[in-house]
Amino acid sequence: MPVRLLVGGVLVAALAGCGGHGTSSTATRAKPSIRVRLSADSHHPRVGKPWHYEVRVTDAAGKPVPAVVHLQILFGGAPVGQVGRHRVAHGVWRETIGTGANAPFPARARGVRLVFQAVVTALGQTKKANYWVTVK
């Protein structure tokens, strides 16, 4: 028990000397804020038809910034489809679901409320942008 009291007393004495006096040599800087905007043709894509969307990533001043954009589809908050992961050099990613290698929304998605989500990493931050859709 005396050892605990001694250690406790040393800690109290050490902490008492740690006040907010003076300036710190390791000042923290706030990371520049990023903004993510996800837009699309409509909230009602059609089964088997092309559907265009766009992700814009900017800094607080509105200037485009390089980013990594991960796109996925959620149902009830859980990922049910991966659209892709893309490196964006100039802050904008545009794509069309239902053309080329991008499969269109399937018939089994008709009438189901889903969330099209962009998870964006830029300037040391990660932000999500959600866009609800109900497939017709």
C-alpha atoms as an extended CHARMM CRD file, in Angstrom:
* protein
*
       136  EXT
         1         1  MET       CA              0.0000000000        0.0000000000        0.0000000000  PROA      1               0.0000000000
         2         2  PRO       CA              2.7730000000        2.5650000000        0.7290000000  PROA      2               0.0000000000
         3         3  VAL       CA              4.1440000000        2.0730000000       -2.8310000000  PROA      3               0.0000000000
         4         4  ARG       CA              0.7310000000        3.0010000000       -4.2950000000  PROA      4               0.0000000000
         5         5  LEU       CA              0.6260000000        6.1520000000       -2.1810000000  PROA      5               0.0000000000
         6         6  LEU       CA              4.1290000000        7.0870000000       -3.3010000000  PROA      6               0.0000000000
         7         7  VAL       CA              3.3170000000        6.5210000000       -6.9950000000  PROA      7               0.0000000000
         8         8  GLY       CA              0.0310000000        8.3890000000       -6.5950000000  PROA      8               0.0000000000
         9         9  GLY       CA              1.8080000000       11.3100000000       -4.9150000000  PROA      9               0.0000000000
        10        10  VAL       CA              4.4090000000       11.5000000000       -7.6890000000  PROA      10              0.0000000000
        11        11  LEU       CA              1.6550000000       11.5000000000      -10.3390000000  PROA      11              0.0000000000
        12        12  VAL       CA             -0.2350000000       14.2720000000       -8.5710000000  PROA      12              0.0000000000
        13        13  ALA       CA              2.9350000000       16.3560000000       -8.2930000000  PROA      13              0.0000000000
        14        14  ALA       CA              3.7870000000       15.7770000000      -11.9550000000  PROA      14              0.0000000000
        15        15  LEU       CA              0.3000000000       16.6250000000      -13.1400000000  PROA      15              0.0000000000
        16        16  ALA       CA              0.1780000000       19.7610000000      -11.0250000000  PROA      16              0.0000000000
        17        17  GLY       CA              3.0620000000       21.1280000000      -13.0610000000  PROA      17              0.0000000000
        18        18  CYS       CA              1.1800000000       20.5200000000      -16.3390000000  PROA      18              0.0000000000
        19        19  GLY       CA             -0.8410000000       23.6580000000      -16.6000000000  PROA      19              0.0000000000
        20        20  GLY       CA             -1.8810000000       25.6510000000      -19.6290000000  PROA      20              0.0000000000
        21        21  HSD       CA              0.9340000000       28.1500000000      -19.1790000000  PROA      21              0.0000000000
        22        22  GLY       CA              3.0130000000       29.3310000000      -22.1000000000  PROA      22              0.0000000000
        23        23  THR       CA              2.7070000000       28.2710000000      -25.7170000000  PROA      23              0.0000000000
        24        24  SER       CA              2.9910000000       24.8470000000      -27.2020000000  PROA      24              0.0000000000
        25        25  SER       CA              5.6120000000       24.1460000000      -29.8210000000  PROA      25              0.0000000000
        26        26  THR       CA              3.3030000000       21.6000000000      -31.4810000000  PROA      26              0.0000000000
        27        27  ALA       CA              0.3420000000       23.7030000000      -32.5680000000  PROA      27              0.0000000000
        28        28  THR       CA             -2.4110000000       21.7050000000      -34.2310000000  PROA      28              0.0000000000
        29        29  ARG       CA             -3.8060000000       22.7650000000      -37.5660000000  PROA      29              0.0000000000
        30        30  ALA       CA             -7.3290000000       22.1270000000      -38.6870000000  PROA      30              0.0000000000
        31        31  LYS       CA             -7.5570000000       20.1310000000      -41.8950000000  PROA      31              0.0000000000
        32        32  PRO       CA             -9.1200000000       22.0090000000      -44.7920000000  PROA      32              0.0000000000
        33        33  SER       CA            -12.7280000000       20.9840000000      -45.1210000000  PROA      33              0.0000000000
        34        34  ILE       CA            -13.9240000000       19.1140000000      -48.1910000000  PROA      34              0.0000000000
        35        35  ARG       CA            -17.3650000000       19.2430000000      -49.7410000000  PROA      35              0.0000000000
        36        36  VAL       CA            -18.9330000000       16.3590000000      -51.6270000000  PROA      36              0.0000000000
        37        37  ARG       CA            -21.9170000000       16.7310000000      -53.9480000000  PROA      37              0.0000000000
        38        38  LEU       CA            -23.6010000000       13.6950000000      -55.4550000000  PROA      38              0.0000000000
        39        39  SER       CA            -26.2000000000       14.3290000000      -58.1610000000  PROA      39              0.0000000000
        40        40  ALA       CA            -28.0090000000       12.1790000000      -60.7220000000  PROA      40              0.0000000000
        41        41  ASP       CA            -30.6440000000       12.2250000000      -63.4620000000  PROA      41              0.0000000000
        42        42  SER       CA            -33.4120000000       11.4770000000      -60.9750000000  PROA      42              0.0000000000
        43        43  HSD       CA            -34.2750000000        9.5960000000      -57.8100000000  PROA      43              0.0000000000
        44        44  HSD       CA            -36.1380000000        7.0540000000      -59.9870000000  PROA      44              0.0000000000
        45        45  PRO       CA            -33.7800000000        5.1490000000      -62.2890000000  PROA      45              0.0000000000
        46        46  ARG       CA            -35.5040000000        2.6690000000      -64.5940000000  PROA      46              0.0000000000
        47        47  VAL       CA            -34.7690000000       -1.0390000000      -64.7870000000  PROA      47              0.0000000000
        48        48  GLY       CA            -32.4350000000       -1.7770000000      -67.7070000000  PROA      48              0.0000000000
        49        49  LYS       CA            -32.0330000000        1.9010000000      -68.7120000000  PROA      49              0.0000000000
        50        50  PRO       CA            -28.9910000000        4.2080000000      -68.5040000000  PROA      50              0.0000000000
        51        51  TRP       CA            -28.7900000000        6.4140000000      -65.3980000000  PROA      51              0.0000000000
        52        52  HSD       CA            -26.2020000000        9.2200000000      -65.1620000000  PROA      52              0.0000000000
        53        53  TYR       CA            -24.6370000000       10.4580000000      -61.9440000000  PROA      53              0.0000000000
        54        54  GLU       CA            -21.8630000000       12.8160000000      -60.9190000000  PROA      54              0.0000000000
        55        55  VAL       CA            -19.6870000000       13.2860000000      -57.8300000000  PROA      55              0.0000000000
        56        56  ARG       CA            -18.0010000000       16.6670000000      -57.2370000000  PROA      56              0.0000000000
        57        57  VAL       CA            -15.2950000000       17.1130000000      -54.5990000000  PROA      57              0.0000000000
        58        58  THR       CA            -14.1670000000       20.6170000000      -53.6340000000  PROA      58              0.0000000000
        59        59  ASP       CA            -12.3540000000       22.3560000000      -50.8320000000  PROA      59              0.0000000000
        60        60  ALA       CA            -14.0440000000       24.9690000000      -48.6080000000  PROA      60              0.0000000000
        61        61  ALA       CA            -13.3040000000       27.6360000000      -51.2470000000  PROA      61              0.0000000000
        62        62  GLY       CA            -15.1120000000       25.6220000000      -53.9380000000  PROA      62              0.0000000000
        63        63  LYS       CA            -11.9850000000       24.5770000000      -55.8290000000  PROA      63              0.0000000000
        64        64  PRO       CA            -11.8490000000       20.9910000000      -57.1470000000  PROA      64              0.0000000000
        65        65  VAL       CA             -9.4680000000       18.6620000000      -55.2920000000  PROA      65              0.0000000000
        66        66  PRO       CA             -8.0050000000       15.2320000000      -56.1290000000  PROA      66              0.0000000000
        67        67  ALA       CA             -9.8660000000       12.4100000000      -54.3860000000  PROA      67              0.0000000000
        68        68  VAL       CA            -10.6310000000        8.7220000000      -54.1940000000  PROA      68              0.0000000000
        69        69  VAL       CA            -14.3340000000        8.0260000000      -54.7540000000  PROA      69              0.0000000000
        70        70  HSD       CA            -15.8600000000        4.7110000000      -53.6790000000  PROA      70              0.0000000000
        71        71  LEU       CA            -19.4110000000        4.1810000000      -54.9310000000  PROA      71              0.0000000000
        72        72  GLN       CA            -21.7950000000        1.6210000000      -53.5420000000  PROA      72              0.0000000000
        73        73  ILE       CA            -25.4830000000        0.8260000000      -53.2130000000  PROA      73              0.0000000000
        74        74  LEU       CA            -27.0200000000        0.3570000000      -49.7700000000  PROA      74              0.0000000000
        75        75  PHE       CA            -30.2150000000       -1.3810000000      -48.6930000000  PROA      75              0.0000000000
        76        76  GLY       CA            -31.2610000000       -0.7700000000      -45.1130000000  PROA      76              0.0000000000
        77        77  GLY       CA            -27.8370000000        0.7460000000      -44.4310000000  PROA      77              0.0000000000
        78        78  ALA       CA            -25.9270000000       -2.3420000000      -45.6010000000  PROA      78              0.0000000000
        79        79  PRO       CA            -23.8980000000       -2.4340000000      -48.8400000000  PROA      79              0.0000000000
        80        80  VAL       CA            -25.5780000000       -4.6570000000      -51.4570000000  PROA      80              0.0000000000
        81        81  GLY       CA            -23.7170000000       -3.5250000000      -54.5700000000  PROA      81              0.0000000000
        82        82  GLN       CA            -20.2960000000       -2.1260000000      -55.3810000000  PROA      82              0.0000000000
        83        83  VAL       CA            -20.2660000000        0.3450000000      -58.2560000000  PROA      83              0.0000000000
        84        84  GLY       CA            -16.5410000000        1.0630000000      -58.1850000000  PROA      84              0.0000000000
        85        85  ARG       CA            -13.5580000000        2.8230000000      -56.6670000000  PROA      85              0.0000000000
        86        86  HSD       CA            -12.0140000000        5.6270000000      -58.7000000000  PROA      86              0.0000000000
        87        87  ARG       CA             -9.0970000000        8.0480000000      -58.4190000000  PROA      87              0.0000000000
        88        88  VAL       CA            -10.2500000000       11.5090000000      -59.4300000000  PROA      88              0.0000000000
        89        89  ALA       CA             -7.5280000000       13.9790000000      -60.4070000000  PROA      89              0.0000000000
        90        90  HSD       CA             -9.6610000000       17.1080000000      -60.8460000000  PROA      90              0.0000000000
        91        91  GLY       CA            -12.5020000000       16.6810000000      -58.3430000000  PROA      91              0.0000000000
        92        92  VAL       CA            -15.2160000000       15.3370000000      -60.6690000000  PROA      92              0.0000000000
        93        93  TRP       CA            -16.3150000000       11.7820000000      -61.4120000000  PROA      93              0.0000000000
        94        94  ARG       CA            -19.1010000000       11.1540000000      -63.9560000000  PROA      94              0.0000000000
        95        95  GLU       CA            -20.4310000000        7.8200000000      -65.0020000000  PROA      95              0.0000000000
        96        96  THR       CA            -23.4920000000        6.1350000000      -66.4620000000  PROA      96              0.0000000000
        97        97  ILE       CA            -24.9410000000        3.0050000000      -64.9570000000  PROA      97              0.0000000000
        98        98  GLY       CA            -26.4140000000        0.7850000000      -67.6380000000  PROA      98              0.0000000000
        99        99  THR       CA            -23.7730000000        1.3270000000      -70.3400000000  PROA      99              0.0000000000
       100       100  GLY       CA            -20.5140000000       -0.4180000000      -71.1190000000  PROA      100             0.0000000000
       101       101  ALA       CA            -19.2170000000       -2.5160000000      -68.2300000000  PROA      101             0.0000000000
       102       102  ASN       CA            -21.7010000000       -0.9150000000      -65.8060000000  PROA      102             0.0000000000
       103       103  ALA       CA            -24.7150000000       -3.1780000000      -65.4780000000  PROA      103             0.0000000000
       104       104  PRO       CA            -28.1090000000       -1.4450000000      -65.3410000000  PROA      104             0.0000000000
       105       105  PHE       CA            -30.3920000000       -1.6590000000      -62.3260000000  PROA      105             0.0000000000
       106       106  PRO       CA            -31.8820000000       -5.1910000000      -62.3140000000  PROA      106             0.0000000000
       107       107  ALA       CA            -35.6160000000       -5.9960000000      -62.3200000000  PROA      107             0.0000000000
       108       108  ARG       CA            -35.4120000000       -7.3720000000      -58.7600000000  PROA      108             0.0000000000
       109       109  ALA       CA            -34.5820000000       -3.8170000000      -57.5860000000  PROA      109             0.0000000000
       110       110  ARG       CA            -37.9000000000       -2.4380000000      -58.9070000000  PROA      110             0.0000000000
       111       111  GLY       CA            -39.8710000000       -0.6690000000      -56.1710000000  PROA      111             0.0000000000
       112       112  VAL       CA            -37.0630000000       -1.0090000000      -53.6170000000  PROA      112             0.0000000000
       113       113  ARG       CA            -35.7910000000        2.1140000000      -51.8830000000  PROA      113             0.0000000000
       114       114  LEU       CA            -31.9940000000        2.0950000000      -52.0410000000  PROA      114             0.0000000000
       115       115  VAL       CA            -29.2280000000        4.5480000000      -51.2360000000  PROA      115             0.0000000000
       116       116  PHE       CA            -26.5750000000        5.3340000000      -53.8150000000  PROA      116             0.0000000000
       117       117  GLN       CA            -23.5440000000        6.3360000000      -51.7390000000  PROA      117             0.0000000000
       118       118  ALA       CA            -20.2290000000        8.0190000000      -52.5090000000  PROA      118             0.0000000000
       119       119  VAL       CA            -17.5100000000        7.5970000000      -49.8770000000  PROA      119             0.0000000000
       120       120  VAL       CA            -14.9030000000       10.2250000000      -50.7160000000  PROA      120             0.0000000000
       121       121  THR       CA            -11.3760000000       10.5840000000      -49.3470000000  PROA      121             0.0000000000
       122       122  ALA       CA             -9.5020000000       13.8260000000      -50.0420000000  PROA      122             0.0000000000
       123       123  LEU       CA             -7.1620000000       16.1650000000      -48.1610000000  PROA      123             0.0000000000
       124       124  GLY       CA             -6.8470000000       13.6310000000      -45.3380000000  PROA      124             0.0000000000
       125       125  GLN       CA            -10.6070000000       13.4200000000      -44.7230000000  PROA      125             0.0000000000
       126       126  THR       CA            -13.3540000000       10.9550000000      -45.5710000000  PROA      126             0.0000000000
       127       127  LYS       CA            -16.9350000000       12.0720000000      -46.1770000000  PROA      127             0.0000000000
       128       128  LYS       CA            -20.0620000000       10.3160000000      -47.3860000000  PROA      128             0.0000000000
       129       129  ALA       CA            -22.7420000000       11.6210000000      -49.7110000000  PROA      129             0.0000000000
       130       130  ASN       CA            -26.0350000000        9.7400000000      -50.0330000000  PROA      130             0.0000000000
       131       131  TYR       CA            -28.6200000000        9.8790000000      -52.8160000000  PROA      131             0.0000000000
       132       132  TRP       CA            -31.8070000000        7.8430000000      -52.3490000000  PROA      132             0.0000000000
       133       133  VAL       CA            -33.2860000000        6.0200000000      -55.3040000000  PROA      133             0.0000000000
       134       134  THR       CA            -36.3660000000        3.9000000000      -55.9120000000  PROA      134             0.0000000000
       135       135  VAL       CA            -35.9900000000        1.8690000000      -59.0750000000  PROA      135             0.0000000000
       136       136  LYS       CA            -38.9600000000        1.9050000000      -61.4870000000  PROA      136             0.0000000000
